[in-house]
Amino acid sequence: MIADNKKLHTFEEVKERYYVYITNPESRAMVERAFLFAKKAHGDQKRKSGEPYYHHLLEVVYILTSLSCGPSTLAAAFLHDVVEDTSVTLKEIEDNFGEDVMHIVDSLTKIQRMKLSHRQEDDFVAEDHRKIFLGMAHDVRVILIKLADRLHNLRTLDSLSVERQQIIAKETLEVFSPIAHRLGINTIKSELEDLSLKYLHPDIYNDILDSLNKRTKNRTKSLDNLKKRIADILFEHNIPFSMESRVKSIYSIYRKIYEKGHNFDEIYDLLAIRIITETELNCYEILGLIHATYKPIPGRFKDYIAVPKSNMYQSLHTCIISGDGNFFEVQIRTKEMDEVAETGIAAHWRYKEGNNYNAKQEQKEIEEQLHWFRDLVNISEEDYTAKDYMSSLTHDIFEANVYVFTPRGKVIDLPNGATPLDFAYKIHTGVGDSAVGAIINNQLVPLNTPLKTGDVVEIKTSKTSNGPNEGWLKIAKTSLAKSHIRKAIAKKNAELLKGDNIQKGKEMLLESFKSCGKSEEEMYTLIDNQQLLDNFKVKNLEELYLAVARKNPSSGQIIDYLKLRRLKANKITLTKVNNSDKSPVYVKNASGIAINLGACCSPLPGDDIVGYITKGKGVTVHRRSCPNIQDTKRLIEVHWKDDLGLTTYPVDIKIEANDRPNLLVDVMGILSQHKVPVSSISAISHPSTMTATISATIYVNSAKVLQDTFNIILNISGVYDVNRLIH
């Protein structure tokens, strides 16, 4: 419910609030100096409501004192608009209030300046929202100030046009309310939501308010009787407690009616009794006594003490039927749990006076405690558009409602449908990249198994794992995991390409040196000198090989630089036979040549190929990347024929997978289903890593069909890699 927050507070009232927990004279003086500095800087500036601007600053700081925010946070809150709205510079703030306050003000200023415009096209709105999140995520104090700032703006929204009211209310529900919820700051979150609904859907808001008032009025006597009966029971058993009641927020009722399809009478927790006690044991004792006295509604009991929510919320929830037939929710928690329930993260990291306070350490602890907090910035901007970024936050973070455990009992929150692969990347990027299997509740399972609340998950890793592949992108459900997988694949591809190009450049250079009568050892002696490397602007031999592969410089330019003389080429005689027409490969301007496909690398139509001349045996065709090619002087250009028909060729492949029952059967089944002929297949289990290797010889008619087959195999549950073998 929206409280009456129209009252304007004086600085003396604000000071009275922070004096309770800030006792250091210098800290108190800094906060007061910040107020006076801001009041002078804003001068005669007024808000749309006509109030002096500094009144807004007082209300923002008043809200922050309810969260026990420290002196740097309060000072920055007083100063949060001076750089944007006055001539004050960041240097002046640093000189007067220190580097810490300056950095907070700088972050708040950048968030405001980064917003593109007031344009309401989806792309602009999403980009604005992304920038707000990224700007806030590096310092939790920035978030707290922005939340307080937004809350007071909503409280004074009447002075704006209806259009601006709705734009601000919509942004609040999409940006500020979700993050207040995830931080567990319920007092701010509930008011943000109720006020936003009031301006977005005033008719619905008023209808719900009227219905709520009628029902709560009718149930007041029943609620009082229930509270008295429970109090008598607890006094009788000498259990310490305090008791209060709460009314469900208007926005929560709105969501149940308009988003989940309930009617008003199906909402059992309109009224709730909150019982605050001293220990966890007291909580469970009280629960037992209440269930022994009143009938609980099946399926409505929640134990958030044993399994806390991801925002650290802990409480026991049960729904009971009172003696007169009314439904009431009962919440049972300790005093510490109640503080966290109301102020969330602020309860754990409220300002503690003393020389040991460290804002950076506090931020690090928050990120370690709240994994999702890191995800705000870890989801790559490069990988996602602004819309995708906001969608991933909504799905992965704000709607996360699956709670699983690490083997040590730590709770990890994930969205519905998440898999062990998502869990692995939530723990650490290195765990995800090296994952080879998962154990859920002591059972070995594939990495694509959907997780359920309460699962205990352990990830099996291997240093020799081939790591992420395209198939993993179909297994992962969270944007964070997919982002890391894409990065790992891109890095792997770049390394492979680099390695291929280094080898290619080395071979090109060696071929040129051999044409000058120089051996490989002589080539190394000539090119491994700093003068040559400097001349071609490379740091080492690897960079030189890469440059040669890109023909900048060419191998010929290096030969010319070293002033080497080329020898006349040896003449190689090709043996002619009469069976060349049967080969799918031909040599230009040469007919009747014996041509055979190399068994070592099994070239396929579509592969980049080269011929190797063998005296008396014609030409053997290899893939250009085949490591068995040694003497580059015997290489000759060969080409695939245009009309190859439907001839198939044997290819040896190796499949790596997480070991499981029926794995080999599934592989054979999928190959049969897609009509891929198999001449042999076998499997080897690796118990130490709980993985398996399947070797097979299949028949395909082109490199493209082979790649399509690989993609099909990667979709098989548990398979994480498939490769072509070279003998």
DRENZA-847215 format. One line per 10 residues: their letters; for each residue x, y, z of C-alpha. Coordinates in nm, 3 decimals. Example, Ala and Ser with C-alpha at 12.3 -4.5 7.8 and 13.67 -1.06 7.14 Angstrom:
// DRENZA-847215
AS	1.230,-0.450,0.780; 1.367,-0.106,0.714
This chain:
// DRENZA-847215
MIADNKKLHT	0.000,0.000,0.000; 0.121,0.354,-0.071; 0.207,0.546,0.242; 0.137,0.916,0.280; 0.472,1.059,0.177; 0.371,1.411,0.085; 0.542,1.562,0.392; 0.860,1.756,0.326; 1.140,1.688,0.573; 1.383,1.947,0.704
FEEVKERYYV	1.758,1.901,0.719; 1.732,1.876,1.099; 1.497,1.579,1.062; 1.729,1.411,0.812; 2.029,1.479,1.037; 1.846,1.326,1.331; 1.811,1.003,1.128; 2.175,0.959,1.025; 2.309,1.073,1.363; 2.173,0.744,1.501
YITNPESRAM	2.438,0.535,1.321; 2.700,0.788,1.207; 2.880,0.913,1.516; 3.217,1.023,1.378; 3.224,1.409,1.387; 3.418,1.435,1.060; 3.172,1.207,0.878; 2.875,1.400,1.015; 3.037,1.728,0.912; 3.101,1.602,0.556
VERAFLFAKK	2.735,1.510,0.506; 2.623,1.853,0.630; 2.881,2.028,0.409; 2.749,1.832,0.110; 2.394,1.954,0.180; 2.500,2.316,0.212; 2.722,2.287,-0.098; 2.436,2.140,-0.305; 2.181,2.391,-0.174; 2.409,2.678,-0.275
AHGDQKRKSG	2.493,2.522,-0.615; 2.127,2.467,-0.709; 2.041,2.816,-0.588; 1.694,2.923,-0.700; 1.632,2.613,-0.914; 1.283,2.472,-0.866; 1.118,2.143,-0.951; 0.809,2.115,-1.172; 0.600,2.111,-0.854; 0.734,2.456,-0.766
EPYYHHLLEV	0.936,2.338,-0.463; 1.301,2.447,-0.423; 1.521,2.181,-0.579; 1.709,2.108,-0.257; 1.386,1.963,-0.107; 1.421,1.672,-0.349; 1.775,1.611,-0.225; 1.659,1.607,0.136; 1.389,1.350,0.058; 1.635,1.125,-0.131
VYILTSLSCG	1.876,1.128,0.163; 1.587,1.074,0.408; 1.498,0.753,0.219; 1.863,0.642,0.222; 1.892,0.687,0.598; 1.623,0.418,0.637; 1.879,0.183,0.474; 2.160,0.304,0.706; 2.370,0.426,0.414; 2.717,0.559,0.493
PSTLAAAFLH	2.846,0.920,0.483; 2.995,0.894,0.132; 2.661,0.766,-0.002; 2.461,1.039,0.173; 2.704,1.312,0.060; 2.692,1.183,-0.299; 2.310,1.174,-0.282; 2.303,1.543,-0.188; 2.542,1.616,-0.476; 2.402,1.373,-0.737
DVVEDTSVTL	2.264,1.642,-0.970; 2.509,1.931,-0.923; 2.741,1.836,-1.211; 2.449,1.777,-1.447; 2.241,2.083,-1.350; 2.491,2.345,-1.231; 2.839,2.474,-1.314; 3.006,2.261,-1.045; 3.280,2.028,-1.179; 3.387,1.682,-1.065
KEIEDNFGED	3.724,1.831,-0.970; 3.551,2.065,-0.722; 3.364,1.770,-0.571; 3.686,1.572,-0.537; 3.865,1.868,-0.378; 3.586,1.925,-0.126; 3.459,1.573,-0.054; 3.723,1.327,-0.167; 3.774,1.075,-0.447; 3.515,0.824,-0.323
VMHIVDSLTK	3.225,1.073,-0.329; 3.345,1.208,-0.664; 3.335,0.862,-0.824; 2.977,0.800,-0.707; 2.863,1.140,-0.841; 3.051,1.076,-1.166; 2.868,0.744,-1.216; 2.530,0.905,-1.146; 2.607,1.189,-1.388; 2.716,0.950,-1.664
IQRMKLSHRQ	2.396,0.748,-1.632; 2.191,1.062,-1.689; 2.406,1.185,-1.977; 2.421,0.846,-2.150; 2.046,0.832,-2.193; 1.983,0.886,-2.562; 1.669,1.099,-2.553; 1.305,1.098,-2.454; 1.223,0.903,-2.771; 1.003,0.603,-2.698
EDDFVAEDHR	1.088,0.374,-2.989; 1.169,0.026,-2.856; 1.535,0.039,-2.962; 1.597,0.373,-2.791; 1.418,0.266,-2.473; 1.610,-0.063,-2.454; 1.942,0.116,-2.508; 1.859,0.369,-2.234; 1.770,0.088,-1.996; 2.087,-0.105,-2.073
KIFLGMAHDV	2.299,0.202,-2.002; 2.124,0.256,-1.670; 2.198,-0.103,-1.564; 2.561,-0.091,-1.677; 2.610,0.244,-1.506; 2.468,0.119,-1.176; 2.624,-0.227,-1.162; 2.981,-0.122,-1.076; 2.889,0.026,-0.736; 2.589,-0.079,-0.527
RVILIKLADR	2.582,0.268,-0.368; 2.495,0.415,-0.709; 2.198,0.176,-0.727; 2.074,0.275,-0.382; 2.086,0.647,-0.469; 1.910,0.589,-0.802; 1.637,0.387,-0.628; 1.581,0.659,-0.368; 1.588,0.927,-0.638; 1.332,0.739,-0.848
LHNLRTLDSL	1.106,0.673,-0.547; 1.083,1.041,-0.459; 1.029,1.133,-0.824; 0.733,0.894,-0.832; 0.593,1.040,-0.511; 0.588,1.384,-0.680; 0.479,1.277,-1.028; 0.148,1.468,-1.019; 0.318,1.786,-1.146; 0.415,1.626,-1.480
SVERQQIIAK	0.208,1.564,-1.791; 0.019,1.235,-1.818; 0.253,1.125,-2.099; 0.566,1.182,-1.887; 0.400,1.017,-1.587; 0.341,0.700,-1.788; 0.688,0.697,-1.943; 0.853,0.725,-1.600; 0.617,0.469,-1.444; 0.684,0.220,-1.725
ETLEVFSPIA	1.060,0.265,-1.694; 1.031,0.213,-1.319; 0.862,-0.126,-1.364; 1.114,-0.235,-1.628; 1.435,-0.114,-1.460; 1.415,0.004,-1.102; 1.152,-0.223,-0.948; 1.319,-0.548,-1.069; 1.657,-0.449,-0.933; 1.506,-0.340,-0.599
HRLGINTIKS	1.341,-0.683,-0.587; 1.665,-0.867,-0.662; 1.844,-0.664,-0.395; 1.564,-0.757,-0.154; 1.473,-0.396,-0.071; 1.104,-0.469,-0.030; 1.009,-0.137,0.130; 1.122,0.054,-0.180; 1.021,-0.211,-0.434; 0.656,-0.231,-0.319
ELEDLSLKYL	0.607,0.146,-0.324; 0.774,0.180,-0.666; 0.536,-0.082,-0.808; 0.220,0.054,-0.649; 0.294,0.412,-0.758; 0.381,0.298,-1.112; 0.051,0.108,-1.140; -0.135,0.414,-1.011; -0.007,0.622,-1.305; -0.012,0.352,-1.573
HPDIYNDILD	-0.357,0.209,-1.498; -0.538,0.446,-1.259; -0.880,0.280,-1.307; -0.745,-0.068,-1.230; -0.548,0.069,-0.936; -0.855,0.230,-0.783; -1.074,-0.079,-0.842; -0.823,-0.301,-0.663; -0.786,-0.048,-0.382; -1.166,-0.034,-0.329
SLNKRTKNRT	-1.198,-0.414,-0.331; -0.903,-0.449,-0.095; -1.044,-0.196,0.150; -1.381,-0.373,0.157; -1.231,-0.718,0.216; -0.981,-0.605,0.478; -1.256,-0.419,0.663; -1.474,-0.732,0.668; -1.185,-0.947,0.792; -1.047,-0.715,1.058
KSLDNLKKRI	-1.237,-0.880,1.343; -1.137,-1.229,1.221; -0.772,-1.117,1.195; -0.774,-0.972,1.548; -0.920,-1.296,1.689; -0.655,-1.501,1.507; -0.371,-1.283,1.637; -0.503,-1.309,1.994; -0.535,-1.688,1.976; -0.182,-1.731,1.834
ADILFEHNIP	-0.042,-1.493,2.098; -0.204,-1.698,2.375; -0.047,-2.017,2.236; 0.301,-1.863,2.216; 0.277,-1.712,2.566; 0.168,-2.052,2.694; 0.483,-2.212,2.546; 0.715,-1.929,2.658; 0.830,-1.849,2.304; 0.953,-1.488,2.258
FSMESRVKSI	0.775,-1.305,1.976; 0.630,-0.985,1.839; 0.342,-0.981,1.593; 0.218,-0.749,1.322; -0.012,-0.773,1.023; 0.040,-0.665,0.665; -0.184,-0.611,0.363; -0.079,-0.745,0.024; 0.046,-0.473,-0.212; -0.186,-0.347,-0.482
YSIYRKIYEK	0.063,-0.431,-0.757; 0.101,-0.791,-0.631; -0.278,-0.830,-0.643; -0.279,-0.678,-0.993; -0.025,-0.935,-1.116; -0.224,-1.227,-0.972; -0.549,-1.107,-1.129; -0.433,-0.969,-1.465; -0.119,-1.172,-1.537; -0.191,-1.506,-1.366
GHNFDEIYDL	-0.567,-1.517,-1.422; -0.688,-1.542,-1.060; -0.997,-1.373,-0.929; -0.996,-1.175,-0.606; -1.143,-1.457,-0.396; -0.861,-1.692,-0.502; -0.596,-1.470,-0.344; -0.545,-1.627,-0.003; -0.270,-1.397,0.123; -0.449,-1.061,0.108
LAIRIITETE	-0.392,-1.036,0.481; -0.092,-1.183,0.656; 0.030,-1.213,1.010; 0.401,-1.166,1.057; 0.555,-1.323,1.366; 0.905,-1.209,1.463; 1.100,-1.428,1.706; 1.459,-1.478,1.820; 1.602,-1.799,1.671; 1.552,-2.033,1.377
LNCYEILGLI	1.445,-2.303,1.623; 1.174,-2.069,1.755; 1.051,-2.024,1.395; 0.997,-2.397,1.347; 0.843,-2.435,1.695; 0.590,-2.162,1.615; 0.511,-2.324,1.279; 0.442,-2.657,1.449; 0.212,-2.499,1.708; 0.014,-2.310,1.441
HATYKPIPGR	-0.028,-2.621,1.223; -0.138,-2.816,1.531; -0.408,-2.556,1.596; -0.522,-2.449,1.248; -0.563,-2.643,0.926; -0.295,-2.547,0.672; -0.384,-2.520,0.303; -0.196,-2.791,0.107; 0.074,-2.667,-0.128; 0.096,-2.324,0.034
FKDYIAVPKS	0.387,-2.392,0.273; 0.726,-2.243,0.180; 1.048,-2.287,0.376; 1.267,-1.994,0.272; 1.485,-2.041,0.580; 1.628,-2.372,0.463; 1.632,-2.252,0.100; 1.666,-1.869,0.096; 1.562,-1.670,-0.209; 1.841,-1.536,-0.427
NMYQSLHTCI	1.799,-1.189,-0.273; 1.880,-1.343,0.069; 1.516,-1.337,0.186; 1.444,-1.591,0.462; 1.112,-1.673,0.625; 0.860,-1.951,0.679; 0.533,-1.904,0.492; 0.215,-2.099,0.554; -0.151,-2.035,0.473; -0.416,-2.139,0.726
ISGDGNFFEV	-0.793,-2.141,0.762; -0.908,-1.952,1.071; -1.192,-2.071,1.293; -1.449,-1.865,1.100; -1.339,-1.993,0.758; -1.120,-1.701,0.645; -0.780,-1.758,0.481; -0.469,-1.593,0.624; -0.102,-1.616,0.542; 0.138,-1.649,0.835
QIRTKEMDEV	0.502,-1.545,0.798; 0.752,-1.649,1.067; 1.108,-1.515,1.086; 1.380,-1.389,1.319; 1.460,-1.021,1.375; 1.764,-1.046,1.146; 1.557,-1.215,0.875; 1.295,-0.940,0.905; 1.558,-0.670,0.852; 1.679,-0.847,0.538
AETGIAAHWR	1.319,-0.897,0.419; 1.252,-0.524,0.439; 1.585,-0.370,0.339; 1.757,-0.660,0.162; 2.121,-0.607,0.077; 2.133,-0.297,0.296; 2.074,-0.510,0.607; 2.388,-0.715,0.538; 2.605,-0.429,0.419; 2.468,-0.137,0.621
YKEGNNYNAK	2.730,0.124,0.706; 2.957,0.014,0.988; 3.159,0.292,1.141; 3.530,0.242,1.193; 3.865,0.243,1.015; 3.804,-0.098,0.857; 3.519,0.013,0.628; 3.619,-0.036,0.264; 3.373,0.044,-0.015; 3.563,-0.162,-0.275
QEQKEIEEQL	3.574,-0.463,-0.046; 3.202,-0.420,0.020; 3.133,-0.421,-0.354; 3.345,-0.736,-0.397; 3.157,-0.913,-0.117; 2.824,-0.820,-0.273; 2.931,-0.960,-0.610; 3.050,-1.281,-0.446; 2.725,-1.318,-0.250; 2.495,-1.222,-0.537
HWFRDLVNIS	2.615,-1.397,-0.855; 2.351,-1.224,-1.064; 2.500,-0.886,-0.971; 2.812,-0.967,-1.176; 2.590,-1.081,-1.461; 2.462,-0.725,-1.509; 2.797,-0.642,-1.671; 2.923,-0.989,-1.766; 2.662,-1.028,-2.040; 2.869,-0.895,-2.329
EEDYTAKDYM	2.754,-0.576,-2.497; 2.924,-0.696,-2.813; 2.723,-1.018,-2.824; 2.382,-0.863,-2.775; 2.170,-0.578,-2.901; 2.013,-0.358,-2.636; 1.682,-0.546,-2.675; 1.857,-0.881,-2.635; 2.044,-0.752,-2.330; 1.722,-0.643,-2.160
SSLTHDIFEA	1.551,-0.968,-2.258; 1.836,-1.170,-2.110; 1.820,-0.973,-1.784; 1.446,-1.029,-1.760; 1.474,-1.403,-1.826; 1.807,-1.489,-1.662; 1.805,-1.260,-1.360; 1.473,-1.100,-1.278; 1.262,-1.410,-1.344; 1.507,-1.664,-1.198
NVYVFTPRGK	1.303,-1.903,-0.983; 1.491,-2.235,-0.988; 1.711,-2.276,-0.681; 1.977,-2.548,-0.683; 2.268,-2.629,-0.453; 2.639,-2.672,-0.498; 2.787,-2.979,-0.319; 2.884,-2.742,-0.036; 2.527,-2.619,0.007; 2.551,-2.281,-0.167
VIDLPNGATP	2.226,-2.176,-0.339; 2.247,-2.088,-0.709; 1.945,-1.929,-0.876; 1.863,-1.996,-1.241; 1.566,-1.945,-1.476; 1.323,-2.223,-1.567; 1.468,-2.473,-1.815; 1.829,-2.407,-1.710; 2.075,-2.696,-1.743; 2.397,-2.805,-1.568
LDFAYKIHTG	2.585,-2.611,-1.836; 2.412,-2.289,-1.722; 2.494,-2.383,-1.362; 2.861,-2.440,-1.454; 2.898,-2.097,-1.615; 2.715,-1.933,-1.323; 2.981,-2.079,-1.092; 3.280,-1.973,-1.304; 3.372,-1.937,-1.671; 3.655,-2.189,-1.629
VGDSAVGAII	3.416,-2.447,-1.484; 3.184,-2.404,-1.781; 3.458,-2.420,-2.044; 3.604,-2.744,-1.901; 3.274,-2.920,-1.821; 3.246,-3.280,-1.942; 2.953,-3.404,-1.736; 2.724,-3.344,-1.440; 2.610,-3.528,-1.130; 2.264,-3.436,-1.001
NNQLVPLNTP	2.157,-3.583,-0.670; 2.440,-3.842,-0.699; 2.327,-3.951,-1.048; 2.539,-3.901,-1.361; 2.332,-3.706,-1.616; 2.388,-3.536,-1.955; 2.470,-3.166,-1.960; 2.132,-3.087,-2.118; 1.926,-3.217,-1.823; 1.674,-2.952,-1.699
LKTGDVVEIK	1.738,-2.854,-1.337; 1.471,-2.847,-1.066; 1.458,-2.655,-0.740; 1.634,-2.852,-0.468; 1.876,-3.037,-0.699; 2.232,-3.078,-0.573; 2.453,-3.024,-0.876; 2.819,-3.111,-0.926; 3.005,-3.041,-1.249; 3.269,-3.286,-1.371
TSKTSNGPNE	3.555,-3.106,-1.544; 3.858,-3.217,-1.742; 4.173,-3.028,-1.837; 4.178,-3.224,-2.163; 3.820,-3.130,-2.252; 3.775,-3.000,-2.605; 3.563,-2.727,-2.450; 3.263,-2.539,-2.590; 3.122,-2.621,-2.933; 2.823,-2.517,-3.142
GWLKIAKTSL	2.612,-2.794,-2.986; 2.651,-2.633,-2.643; 2.462,-2.326,-2.763; 2.151,-2.544,-2.793; 2.202,-2.689,-2.445; 2.255,-2.358,-2.262; 1.943,-2.157,-2.179; 2.088,-1.847,-2.012; 2.232,-1.559,-2.209; 2.535,-1.549,-1.981
AKSHIRKAIA	2.630,-1.908,-2.061; 2.568,-1.857,-2.433; 2.781,-1.544,-2.430; 3.075,-1.731,-2.273; 3.031,-2.025,-2.512; 3.033,-1.796,-2.816; 3.347,-1.623,-2.690; 3.521,-1.956,-2.629; 3.426,-2.087,-2.975; 3.543,-1.764,-3.139
KKNAELLKGD	3.872,-1.782,-2.948; 3.919,-2.147,-3.040; 3.845,-2.075,-3.407; 4.083,-1.780,-3.403; 4.358,-1.995,-3.250; 4.297,-2.272,-3.503; 4.301,-2.022,-3.787; 4.615,-1.864,-3.649; 4.780,-2.205,-3.614; 4.680,-2.302,-3.968
NIQKGKEMLL	4.809,-1.973,-4.106; 5.137,-2.001,-3.916; 5.190,-2.348,-4.064; 5.081,-2.230,-4.406; 5.320,-1.931,-4.398; 5.604,-2.150,-4.276; 5.547,-2.398,-4.560; 5.528,-2.119,-4.820; 5.853,-1.973,-4.693; 6.024,-2.312,-4.679
ESFKSCGKSE	5.919,-2.386,-5.036; 6.078,-2.061,-5.152; 6.399,-2.129,-4.961; 6.420,-2.481,-5.105; 6.387,-2.328,-5.454; 6.709,-2.147,-5.363; 6.877,-2.467,-5.252; 6.846,-2.391,-4.881; 6.747,-2.650,-4.619; 6.499,-2.589,-4.337
EEMYTLIDNQ	6.786,-2.545,-4.089; 6.951,-2.289,-4.316; 6.619,-2.102,-4.349; 6.591,-2.071,-3.969; 6.948,-1.940,-3.947; 6.879,-1.674,-4.212; 6.538,-1.547,-4.094; 6.586,-1.567,-3.716; 6.762,-1.234,-3.685; 6.632,-0.909,-3.541
QLLDNFKVKN	6.729,-0.693,-3.841; 6.509,-0.895,-4.076; 6.220,-0.904,-3.828; 6.242,-0.528,-3.774; 6.254,-0.466,-4.148; 5.925,-0.648,-4.199; 5.775,-0.502,-3.876; 5.714,-0.830,-3.694; 5.816,-0.932,-3.340; 5.902,-1.297,-3.388
LEELYLAVAR	5.902,-1.588,-3.632; 5.536,-1.674,-3.568; 5.434,-1.322,-3.672; 5.660,-1.352,-3.976; 5.492,-1.678,-4.083; 5.148,-1.520,-4.034; 5.253,-1.223,-4.244; 5.381,-1.451,-4.522; 5.052,-1.646,-4.519; 4.876,-1.313,-4.578
KNPSSGQIID	5.137,-1.230,-4.845; 5.246,-0.916,-4.663; 5.538,-0.962,-4.715; 5.544,-1.242,-4.968; 5.801,-1.520,-4.938; 5.959,-1.379,-5.255; 6.016,-1.042,-5.087; 6.202,-1.214,-4.803; 6.414,-1.407,-5.055; 6.492,-1.080,-5.233
YLKLRRLKAN	6.574,-0.906,-4.903; 6.827,-1.181,-4.825; 6.961,-1.159,-5.185; 6.928,-1.533,-5.245; 6.944,-1.683,-5.594; 6.672,-1.920,-5.712; 6.775,-2.251,-5.868; 6.621,-2.393,-6.183; 6.323,-2.614,-6.103; 6.365,-2.991,-6.129
KITLTKVNNS	6.156,-3.153,-6.396; 5.919,-3.414,-6.260; 5.780,-3.674,-6.498; 5.421,-3.784,-6.438; 5.347,-4.150,-6.499; 5.058,-4.197,-6.739; 4.803,-4.474,-6.698; 4.462,-4.539,-6.843; 4.232,-4.534,-6.537; 4.224,-4.162,-6.457
DKSPVYVKNA	3.866,-4.119,-6.582; 3.737,-4.300,-6.274; 3.893,-4.045,-6.036; 3.682,-3.752,-5.906; 3.996,-3.535,-5.932; 4.188,-3.410,-6.237; 4.517,-3.235,-6.314; 4.494,-2.941,-6.556; 4.660,-2.994,-6.894; 4.747,-3.353,-6.811
SGIAINLGAC	4.553,-3.665,-6.902; 4.596,-4.033,-6.825; 4.758,-3.962,-6.487; 4.709,-4.216,-6.205; 4.518,-4.027,-5.933; 4.428,-4.171,-5.589; 4.260,-4.020,-5.284; 4.484,-4.026,-4.976; 4.361,-4.275,-4.716; 4.529,-4.076,-4.439
CSPLPGDDIV	4.303,-3.769,-4.458; 4.009,-3.896,-4.671; 3.954,-3.588,-4.889; 3.595,-3.515,-4.992; 3.448,-3.304,-5.272; 3.448,-2.950,-5.141; 3.772,-2.989,-4.944; 4.073,-2.772,-5.026; 4.307,-3.028,-5.187; 4.656,-3.065,-5.330
GYITKGKGVT	4.828,-3.345,-5.525; 5.149,-3.521,-5.416; 5.359,-3.676,-5.693; 5.502,-4.021,-5.623; 5.748,-4.165,-5.877; 5.587,-4.452,-6.062; 5.255,-4.418,-5.873; 5.105,-4.100,-6.012; 4.936,-3.844,-5.786; 4.794,-3.895,-5.438
VHRRSCPNIQ	4.531,-3.635,-5.339; 4.548,-3.493,-4.986; 4.359,-3.226,-4.798; 4.585,-2.922,-4.804; 4.598,-2.927,-4.422; 4.711,-3.293,-4.409; 5.021,-3.321,-4.184; 5.152,-3.614,-4.389; 5.259,-3.385,-4.673; 5.636,-3.336,-4.632
DTKRLIEVHW	5.826,-3.263,-4.955; 5.658,-2.947,-5.091; 5.863,-2.973,-5.415; 5.644,-3.268,-5.515; 5.314,-3.083,-5.477; 5.093,-3.018,-5.778; 4.762,-2.837,-5.821; 4.462,-3.068,-5.857; 4.089,-2.997,-5.888; 3.758,-3.167,-5.818
KDDLGLTTYP	3.560,-3.253,-6.129; 3.234,-3.061,-6.177; 3.010,-3.364,-6.238; 3.071,-3.611,-5.957; 2.729,-3.775,-5.940; 2.620,-3.930,-5.607; 2.937,-4.127,-5.533; 3.010,-4.157,-5.158; 3.350,-4.168,-4.991; 3.462,-4.323,-4.660
VDIKIEANDR	3.549,-4.090,-4.372; 3.678,-4.193,-4.030; 3.527,-3.984,-3.749; 3.567,-3.962,-3.370; 3.279,-3.864,-3.138; 3.344,-3.742,-2.780; 3.054,-3.755,-2.533; 2.951,-3.781,-2.171; 2.916,-4.153,-2.101; 2.558,-4.271,-2.045
PNLLVDVMGI	2.335,-4.571,-2.116; 2.226,-4.617,-2.481; 2.473,-4.358,-2.610; 2.602,-4.583,-2.891; 2.247,-4.691,-2.977; 2.139,-4.327,-3.008; 2.436,-4.244,-3.235; 2.362,-4.538,-3.464; 1.993,-4.453,-3.463; 2.044,-4.090,-3.566
LSQHKVPVSS	2.284,-4.189,-3.846; 2.035,-4.446,-3.972; 1.750,-4.196,-3.950; 1.940,-3.951,-4.172; 2.048,-4.230,-4.411; 2.421,-4.198,-4.344; 2.587,-4.532,-4.430; 2.817,-4.675,-4.159; 3.071,-4.950,-4.234; 3.213,-4.980,-3.880
ISAISHPSTM	3.150,-4.831,-3.534; 3.294,-4.892,-3.188; 3.296,-4.724,-2.846; 3.544,-4.692,-2.559; 3.439,-4.581,-2.209; 3.665,-4.361,-1.991; 3.550,-4.421,-1.630; 3.790,-4.168,-1.477; 3.622,-3.878,-1.659; 3.282,-4.045,-1.716
TATISATIYV	3.319,-3.980,-2.089; 3.319,-4.203,-2.395; 3.483,-4.203,-2.740; 3.299,-4.344,-3.040; 3.495,-4.423,-3.358; 3.313,-4.482,-3.686; 3.363,-4.497,-4.061; 3.079,-4.330,-4.247; 3.014,-4.262,-4.617; 2.924,-3.916,-4.749
NSAKVLQDTF	2.948,-3.752,-5.089; 3.087,-3.409,-4.996; 3.249,-3.199,-4.724; 2.922,-3.009,-4.681; 2.725,-3.327,-4.615; 2.993,-3.429,-4.365; 2.956,-3.099,-4.179; 2.577,-3.139,-4.179; 2.625,-3.487,-4.033; 2.852,-3.345,-3.762
NIILNISGVY	2.582,-3.091,-3.668; 2.326,-3.372,-3.643; 2.557,-3.576,-3.418; 2.625,-3.274,-3.192; 2.252,-3.257,-3.119; 2.260,-3.603,-2.958; 2.226,-3.581,-2.580; 2.570,-3.585,-2.415; 2.779,-3.537,-2.732; 3.013,-3.239,-2.701
DVNRLIH	3.259,-3.287,-2.990; 3.295,-3.468,-3.324; 3.600,-3.465,-3.550; 3.742,-3.609,-3.868; 4.040,-3.841,-3.816; 4.375,-3.823,-3.992; 4.588,-4.138,-3.988
